[in-house]
């Protein structure tokens, strides 16, 4: 079952106007393709994956490991609700 929900990113407007657009102009918002809504499915909880062993925070541009470990948790711990920590804190 799918249903429509407001596009939270454009707040249902279907358009985006930021620093690159001239005053009074907008572009179609890419995520909802200008509709102002996106389709969704009911969330029944996380889906378990058999190929994952550990989970850590994304470091985006860099991966840092400290002497105190990498802040990761096992996938079982993550699935049970424990979140990884930032190893640089």
Secondary structure, DSSP 8 states (H G I E B T S, - for coil): -EEEEE-TTTTTSSEE--TTS-TT--EE-TTTTTSSEEEEE---S----TT--EE----TT----BTTB---EEHHHHHTT-----TT-
